Amino acid sequence: MRALPVGDDALLVEVSSGEEAQALHAVLLRRRAEGSLTVREIVPAARTVLLDGLADPDRWAAELTTSRIPEAPSHARELIELPVRYDGPDLAVVAGLWGVTEREAARIHAGTEFTVAFCGFAPGFGYLTGLPDRYAVPRRATPRTAVPAGAVALAGPYTGVYPRSSPGGWQLIGTTDAVLWDHTRTPAALLTPGARVRFVPLGDA
Amino acid sequence: MSDRVLVVVRAGALTTVQDLGRPGYAHLGVPRSGALDPPAAVLVNRLVGNPPDAAVLETTLSGCALRPRRTVTVAVGGAPGPVSVGGRPAAWGAPVVVPAGELLEVGAATAGVRGYVAVSGGIAVEPVLGSRATDLLSGLGPAPLTDGTVLPLGIPAGPPARVDGAPQPRPPAELVLRVTLGPRDDWFTAGAVRDLTTRPYRVSPASNRIGLRTEGPALERARPGELPSEGMVLGAVQVPPDGRPVVFLADHPTTGGYPVIAVVRAADLPAAAQAPPGTPVRFVPVRRR
């Protein structure tokens, strides 16, 4: 684990895997809840956790780099089920990349338990991990100018769901009617870092 | 009360509702947002008797024109420019009474970029996650103002300040940004780090609320390839593939995959928000505090 200083009052804590980043994120949330960590933002990402707005970044850098991250309890969070229709315009492309039929591609995706590794891109957009590495897919060569809200999409090792219509270059494999973001709801984001997610096919998929 | 409103007669190039933003939600992909020049927003609020975090209007270069339906006190600050009420010149940087139905005109900035207009009671649009700020990256908060927009006003909290005017910093002729290197300066050649901190840059016209883009020497990468997405802070100097540094401002994305060579001190960012395209920029390395 390395702690890189970021400006005057932030630290970027670098770990060796996405799982470790999620475990470290869970530890830091717990310490904040206990009151031993005072910080404005805790932002988990692919291989890092950013701590922004620390009163004493040097002390935390020293403490974090000499501590061990406990393994994250794998069933600490409730399972969120997202109903999905595997009807995306890129399903055939993804099935081709995986070397399977469209039906099998849908079955592989729906058979995976995902974890929200981190958020970004748009409020409520989660980067979901869980698919084995061999199912990683490239982004589309030409991004779409408008991806509809609720589109279930793949890029690299990640799955994501577009919370609202926006441009995007991910491969679209399906659609959900779930509301990913509603600022009048608490929490506003359906998918928060650490949440477990399953896609439940609608109809005969 | 139906007359406790402000009618936007001329919205100007880009006028948005801003306050001190919505920190604390970066992990959900929500930018901090808020006024690009917070000291100016806090000052105009103080001049009209509002709390520091009341919502104000942030104008961009061309000002705006507003008509309140009831008598209000306003203060205009940030980028200096002409102010008039009912066609008569009025004070900039001081509390001004605008009688019900009169037109407040905020003219084009004579220097700087972002003007701030505080109205007694504050702009009372519905808050989103505790803030009324317009976030142009993710579309949270009210849309940018258009001609004819009607904005609700809150109830005045206190009397306006008893001052004729308040000193405000002049927009910079040269933008000096103190930076601490890292966290990804090792992704660049030693020459690139030297270029950043010794060569001249200029503010690019492509700058916006998301980032201050610059023109100048392209910074050469020592490590090719993609950086896995990581959290981004306000003031991060991110370097996209074209090699030109971008300083992240209030509406910046919360995670990103381009390496951050340095971070600008928060105290220097209000001046960055006021630097028009073409302003010379110097990045000056400083030690972490």
Interface residues (C-beta under 8 A of the other chain):
Chain A: L4 P5 V6 G7 D8 A10 L12 R40 E41 I42 V43 P44 A45 A46 R47 T48 V49 L50 D52 G53 F118 C119 G120 F121 A122 P123 G124 F125 Y127 R164 H183 P187 A188 A189 T192 P193
Chain B: P23 G24 Y25 A26 H27 L28 G29 V30 V128 L129 S138 G139 L140 T180 G182 P183 R184 P228 S229 E230 G231 M232 V233 G235 A236 P253 T254 T255 G256 V260 V263 V264 R265 A266 R288 R289
